[in-house]
C-alpha cells in the first residue's frame, strides 16, 4: 500500500471531522443565555454627626531649658551630677576651686572689723564732745566729730557690702541647677579653667514634663474654618481637643491644650504659629521630635462613605456607585476629610440611598444589579447581612489593614477648597 496515499486519506478525514464539529461548538458557545443582573453588596447611606479635625505637622519644644555657665572663674574641681539623670532645683552640678575667693572673703571680713572699730571710736568722740561743748570744746569741733561719725557709718556699710559680695562670689564656686529637669553631658572636665560669664556653656538642664509642641496653620485655612462656623456648617466645641501621633504612627495617650493660639501671620509662609502643651511624665516626647497634631475644632453633619466604595480620578474627582431603580448609577462626591476609613461626604449622596460597597469590579453605570445587604466588620472585612441578622464574610477585605478609629481629619499639607 502506498504510504503517502494513506496519509492524505486520513488527513482528509480529520479535516472533514473538524469542519463538522466546528459549527456545533460555536453554536453551543453562541447560544449561551444572559447571565442576569450582577450581585452587588450595598449599605444604606446615613447622615451622622462627625468630629471635624485638622492634622498639622509639629515639633516638640522643651518646656524650659537653661544653659549652665560659671559666674566666677577658676579651676573645675568636681562634676557632681550624672548626665542623663534628673536633677532638682538647687542641686550642685559643678564645683570650682574656692581658695582665691575664700581669701578675698577673709580680707573683706577684716575690713568690716576695722570699719566697726572706727565707727565705735567716732561714736565715742561725738558723745564726749557733746558733753564738753561750751567748756573747752567748740561747736566746730562737735560738728566735725559728727561728720566723722557719718563717714565711719558709711565706711562700715561699704565694708559690709564688699564682704557680702565676696561671700556671694565664694558661694558661686558651687554651680547649681536653677530648674528641675534632665542634665546633659558636661562640656568641661575636672581641671579645666573657666572664666566668669564665658560664652561656652558647661552643660544644659532641660525640663521635659510638661512639653510644648509648636505647629503652624495657614491663615487661609483659619479664615475658611471661621466662615464655616459662622455659616452653621460646623458646630464649635467648647474647647479645642488636641491629640498627638508619634513618628511611629502610634497615638500618644496624653491630651493637650492650646497655650498660645498665635496672633501673627508669618510674612514668608503665610502661617500662624500655635503652641500646645502636653503632659510628658514618661519623657516619651523629646525636644526636636517631629509629631502630628490632631486638633478637633468641632463637628459637622455628613454622610460617611467607606473609602473602599469610592474611586479617585486623576483630576481628583471622587466617585462612587449607588443603586437606583435596580440599576447602578455613578455619582460624584464632595468630601471634607476622612473619619474611620470613610470619607466625610457633604454632597453627591443623600441619606437612605443604596451605596454599592462590594462587587465593584467591572461594574458600569446603567448596569442592572441585584442588591445584597452587607456591612464592614471591625477587621475591615465586608460581610453579608443574613436574614437572622448574622454577618458572613464575602471573601473580600475592605482594606489591607484593620479599620482603626481615627478623628475626622484634613491634613493641613493637602490643599483643598473645604478646609
BELRA-V609514 format. One record per residue. N is the residue number from 1. RES is the residue in one small letter. SS is DSSP state (h for helix, s for strand, l for the rest). PHI is phi in radians with two decimals (NA if undefined). BURIAL is # if it has 16 or more other ideal C-beta (glycine too) atoms within 10 Angstrom, else .. Layout:
N_RES_SS_PHI_BURIAL / N_RES_SS_PHI_BURIAL
//
This chain:
1_x_l_NA_. / 2_x_l_-1.33_. / 3_x_h_-1.13_. / 4_x_h_-1.08_. / 5_x_h_-1.17_. / 6_x_h_-1.16_. / 7_x_h_-1.06_. / 8_x_h_-1.10_. / 9_x_h_-1.12_. / 10_x_h_-1.18_. / 11_x_h_-1.10_. / 12_x_h_-1.15_. / 13_x_h_-1.08_. / 14_x_h_-1.11_. / 15_x_h_-1.11_. / 16_x_h_-1.16_. / 17_x_h_-1.10_. / 18_x_h_-1.11_. / 19_x_h_-1.16_. / 20_x_h_-1.30_. / 21_x_h_-1.40_. / 22_x_h_-1.03_. / 23_x_h_-1.05_. / 24_x_h_-1.15_. / 25_x_h_-1.20_. / 26_x_h_-1.14_. / 27_x_h_-1.20_. / 28_x_h_-1.12_. / 29_x_h_-1.25_. / 30_x_h_-1.27_. / 31_x_l_-1.62_. / 32_x_l_-1.11_. / 33_x_l_-1.32_. / 34_x_l_-1.12_. / 35_x_l_-1.34_. / 36_x_l_1.57_. / 37_x_l_-1.09_. / 38_x_s_-1.32_. / 39_x_s_-1.45_. / 40_x_s_-2.30_# / 41_x_s_-1.50_# / 42_x_s_-2.21_# / 43_x_s_-2.28_# / 44_x_s_-1.52_. / 45_x_l_-1.19_# / 46_x_l_-2.37_. / 47_x_s_-1.51_. / 48_x_s_-2.34_. / 49_x_s_-1.56_. / 50_x_s_-2.05_# / 51_x_s_-1.08_# / 52_x_s_-1.83_# / 53_x_s_-2.25_# / 54_x_s_-1.97_# / 55_x_s_-1.94_# / 56_x_s_-2.18_# / 57_x_s_-1.28_. / 58_x_s_-2.51_# / 59_x_s_-2.37_. / 60_x_s_-1.32_# / 61_x_s_-2.21_# / 62_x_s_-1.08_# / 63_x_s_-1.10_# / 64_x_s_-2.55_. / 65_x_s_-2.58_# / 66_x_s_-2.19_# / 67_x_s_-1.59_. / 68_x_s_-1.63_# / 69_x_l_-2.31_# / 70_x_l_-1.32_# / 71_x_l_-1.76_. / 72_x_l_-2.34_# / 73_x_l_-1.67_# / 74_x_s_2.65_# / 75_x_s_-1.68_. / 76_x_s_-1.26_# / 77_x_s_-1.60_. / 78_x_s_-2.73_. / 79_x_s_-1.93_# / 80_x_l_-1.73_. / 81_x_l_-2.08_# / 82_x_l_-1.82_. / 83_x_l_-1.02_. / 84_x_l_1.46_. / 85_x_l_-1.90_. / 86_x_s_-1.23_# / 87_x_s_-2.23_# / 88_x_l_-1.83_. / 89_x_l_-1.08_. / 90_x_l_1.65_. / 91_x_l_-1.17_. / 92_x_s_-1.34_. / 93_x_s_-1.83_# / 94_x_s_-2.37_# / 95_x_s_-2.17_# / 96_x_s_-1.85_# / 97_x_l_-0.94_# / 98_x_l_-1.65_# / 99_x_h_-1.07_. / 100_x_h_-1.08_# / 101_x_h_-1.27_# / 102_x_h_-1.16_. / 103_x_h_-1.16_. / 104_x_h_-1.12_# / 105_x_h_-1.15_# / 106_x_h_-1.09_. / 107_x_h_-1.13_. / 108_x_h_-1.17_# / 109_x_h_-1.13_. / 110_x_h_-1.14_. / 111_x_h_-1.11_# / 112_x_h_-1.13_# / 113_x_h_-1.09_. / 114_x_h_-1.14_. / 115_x_h_-1.18_# / 116_x_h_-1.14_. / 117_x_h_-1.15_. / 118_x_h_-1.13_# / 119_x_h_-1.16_# / 120_x_h_-1.09_. / 121_x_h_-1.11_. / 122_x_h_-1.15_# / 123_x_h_-1.13_. / 124_x_h_-1.13_. / 125_x_h_-1.13_# / 126_x_h_-1.09_# / 127_x_h_-1.11_. / 128_x_h_-1.17_. / 129_x_h_-1.16_# / 130_x_h_-1.13_. / 131_x_h_-1.32_. / 132_x_h_-1.70_. / 133_x_s_-1.08_. / 134_x_l_1.58_. / 135_x_l_-2.29_. / 136_x_l_1.82_. / 137_x_s_-2.08_. / 138_x_l_-1.44_. / 139_x_h_-1.12_. / 140_x_h_-1.16_. / 141_x_h_-1.07_. / 142_x_h_-1.12_# / 143_x_h_-1.11_. / 144_x_h_-1.12_. / 145_x_h_-1.17_# / 146_x_h_-1.20_. / 147_x_h_-1.12_. / 148_x_h_-1.09_# / 149_x_h_-1.15_# / 150_x_h_-1.07_. / 151_x_h_-1.12_. / 152_x_h_-1.15_# / 153_x_h_-1.11_. / 154_x_h_-1.13_. / 155_x_h_-1.10_# / 156_x_h_-1.16_# / 157_x_h_-1.12_. / 158_x_h_-1.12_. / 159_x_h_-1.15_# / 160_x_h_-1.15_# / 161_x_h_-1.11_. / 162_x_h_-1.10_# / 163_x_h_-1.11_# / 164_x_h_-1.09_. / 165_x_h_-1.12_. / 166_x_h_-1.16_# / 167_x_h_-1.13_# / 168_x_h_-1.09_. / 169_x_h_-1.12_# / 170_x_h_-1.16_# / 171_x_h_-1.09_. / 172_x_l_-1.33_# / 173_x_l_-1.24_# / 174_x_s_-1.76_. / 175_x_s_-1.55_# / 176_x_s_-1.92_# / 177_x_l_-1.47_# / 178_x_l_-1.42_. / 179_x_l_-2.37_. / 180_x_l_-1.62_. / 181_x_s_3.02_# / 182_x_s_-1.85_# / 183_x_s_-1.57_# / 184_x_l_-1.50_# / 185_x_l_-1.14_. / 186_x_l_-1.21_# / 187_x_l_-1.59_. / 188_x_l_-2.31_# / 189_x_l_-2.15_. / 190_x_l_-1.06_. / 191_x_l_1.75_. / 192_x_l_-1.23_. / 193_x_s_-1.65_. / 194_x_s_-2.16_# / 195_x_l_-2.10_. / 196_x_l_-1.14_. / 197_x_l_1.00_. / 198_x_l_-1.20_. / 199_x_l_-1.28_. / 200_x_l_-1.38_. / 201_x_l_-1.46_. / 202_x_l_-1.37_# / 203_x_s_-2.97_# / 204_x_s_-2.27_# / 205_x_s_-2.13_# / 206_x_s_-2.13_# / 207_x_s_-1.59_# / 208_x_s_-1.79_# / 209_x_s_-2.29_# / 210_x_s_-1.30_# / 211_x_s_-2.41_# / 212_x_s_-1.62_# / 213_x_s_-2.28_# / 214_x_s_-1.74_# / 215_x_s_-2.26_# / 216_x_s_-2.35_# / 217_x_s_-2.13_# / 218_x_s_-1.15_# / 219_x_h_-1.11_# / 220_x_h_-1.12_. / 221_x_h_-1.11_# / 222_x_h_-1.07_# / 223_x_h_-1.13_. / 224_x_h_-1.14_. / 225_x_h_-1.13_# / 226_x_h_-1.09_. / 227_x_h_-1.12_. / 228_x_h_-1.21_# / 229_x_h_-1.12_. / 230_x_h_-1.13_. / 231_x_h_-1.44_. / 232_x_l_1.47_. / 233_x_l_-1.26_# / 234_x_l_-2.11_# / 235_x_s_-1.80_. / 236_x_s_-1.31_. / 237_x_s_-1.33_. / 238_x_s_-1.10_. / 239_x_s_-2.53_. / 240_x_s_-1.31_# / 241_x_s_-1.63_# / 242_x_s_-2.19_# / 243_x_s_-2.37_# / 244_x_s_-2.03_# / 245_x_s_-2.08_# / 246_x_l_-1.32_. / 247_x_l_-1.10_. / 248_x_l_-1.39_. / 249_x_l_1.63_. / 250_x_l_-1.34_. / 251_x_s_-1.46_. / 252_x_s_-1.36_# / 253_x_s_-1.29_. / 254_x_s_-1.30_# / 255_x_s_-1.63_. / 256_x_s_-2.11_# / 257_x_s_-2.50_. / 258_x_s_-1.43_. / 259_x_s_-1.85_. / 260_x_s_-2.54_. / 261_x_l_-1.29_. / 262_x_l_1.52_# / 263_x_l_-2.23_. / 264_x_l_-2.24_. / 265_x_s_-1.80_. / 266_x_l_-1.16_. / 267_x_l_-1.22_. / 268_x_l_-1.67_. / 269_x_l_-1.87_. / 270_x_l_1.22_. / 271_x_s_-2.02_# / 272_x_s_-1.93_# / 273_x_s_-1.29_# / 274_x_s_-2.28_# / 275_x_s_-1.98_. / 276_x_s_-2.09_# / 277_x_s_-2.17_# / 278_x_s_-2.22_# / 279_x_l_-1.21_. / 280_x_l_-2.47_# / 281_x_l_-1.15_. / 282_x_l_-1.63_. / 283_x_l_0.98_. / 284_x_l_-1.27_# / 285_x_l_-1.80_# / 286_x_l_-2.05_. / 287_x_l_-0.98_. / 288_x_l_1.60_. / 289_x_l_-1.26_# / 290_x_s_-1.52_. / 291_x_s_-2.45_# / 292_x_s_-2.04_# / 293_x_s_-1.93_# / 294_x_s_-1.79_# / 295_x_s_-1.90_# / 296_x_s_-1.56_# / 297_x_s_-1.49_# / 298_x_s_-3.13_# / 299_x_s_-2.49_# / 300_x_s_-2.51_# / 301_x_s_-1.61_. / 302_x_s_-2.74_# / 303_x_s_-1.66_# / 304_x_s_-1.62_# / 305_x_s_-1.98_# / 306_x_s_-0.95_# / 307_x_h_-1.11_# / 308_x_h_-1.19_# / 309_x_h_-1.53_# / 310_x_s_-2.05_# / 311_x_s_-2.44_. / 312_x_s_-1.81_. / 313_x_l_-1.36_. / 314_x_l_-1.12_. / 315_x_l_-1.53_. / 316_x_l_1.63_. / 317_x_l_-1.20_. / 318_x_s_-1.79_# / 319_x_s_-2.23_. / 320_x_s_-2.69_# / 321_x_s_-2.04_# / 322_x_s_-2.20_# / 323_x_s_-1.81_# / 324_x_s_-2.30_. / 325_x_l_0.99_. / 326_x_l_1.34_. / 327_x_s_-2.21_. / 328_x_s_-1.37_# / 329_x_s_-2.19_# / 330_x_s_-1.50_. / 331_x_s_-2.19_# / 332_x_s_-1.82_. / 333_x_s_-1.93_# / 334_x_s_-1.97_# / 335_x_s_-2.03_# / 336_x_s_-2.30_# / 337_x_s_1.84_# / 338_x_s_-2.27_# / 339_x_s_-2.69_# / 340_x_l_0.89_. / 341_x_l_1.08_# / 342_x_s_-2.25_# / 343_x_s_-1.43_# / 344_x_s_-1.53_# / 345_x_s_-1.76_# / 346_x_s_-1.87_# / 347_x_s_-2.53_. / 348_x_l_2.01_# / 349_x_l_-2.41_# / 350_x_l_-1.96_. / 351_x_l_-1.00_. / 352_x_l_1.70_. / 353_x_l_-1.31_# / 354_x_s_-1.54_# / 355_x_s_-1.65_# / 356_x_s_-1.33_# / 357_x_s_-1.98_# / 358_x_s_-2.36_# / 359_x_l_1.47_# / 360_x_l_-1.43_# / 361_x_l_-1.11_. / 362_x_l_1.10_. / 363_x_l_-1.30_. / 364_x_l_-2.17_. / 365_x_l_-1.09_. / 366_x_l_1.61_. / 367_x_l_-1.26_. / 368_x_s_-1.29_. / 369_x_s_-2.37_# / 370_x_s_-1.98_. / 371_x_s_-1.57_# / 372_x_s_-2.27_# / 373_x_s_-1.13_# / 374_x_s_-2.39_# / 375_x_s_-2.60_. / 376_x_s_-1.83_# / 377_x_l_-1.47_. / 378_x_l_-1.16_. / 379_x_l_-1.63_. / 380_x_l_1.41_# / 381_x_s_-1.72_# / 382_x_s_-1.36_# / 383_x_s_-2.21_# / 384_x_s_-1.36_# / 385_x_s_-1.60_. / 386_x_l_-1.49_. / 387_x_l_-1.13_. / 388_x_l_-1.53_. / 389_x_l_1.56_. / 390_x_l_-1.36_. / 391_x_s_-2.09_# / 392_x_s_-2.02_. / 393_x_s_-1.16_. / 394_x_s_-1.50_# / 395_x_s_1.57_. / 396_x_s_-2.24_# / 397_x_s_-1.40_# / 398_x_l_-1.29_# / 399_x_l_-2.75_. / 400_x_l_-1.31_. / 401_x_l_-2.24_. / 402_x_l_-1.04_. / 403_x_l_-1.24_# / 404_x_l_-1.91_. / 405_x_l_-1.09_. / 406_x_l_-2.64_# / 407_x_l_-1.21_# / 408_x_l_-1.07_# / 409_x_s_-2.47_# / 410_x_s_-2.24_# / 411_x_s_-1.00_# / 412_x_l_-1.11_# / 413_x_l_-1.35_. / 414_x_l_-1.63_. / 415_x_l_-1.27_. / 416_x_l_-2.39_. / 417_x_l_-1.67_. / 418_x_l_-1.98_. / 419_x_l_-1.49_#
//
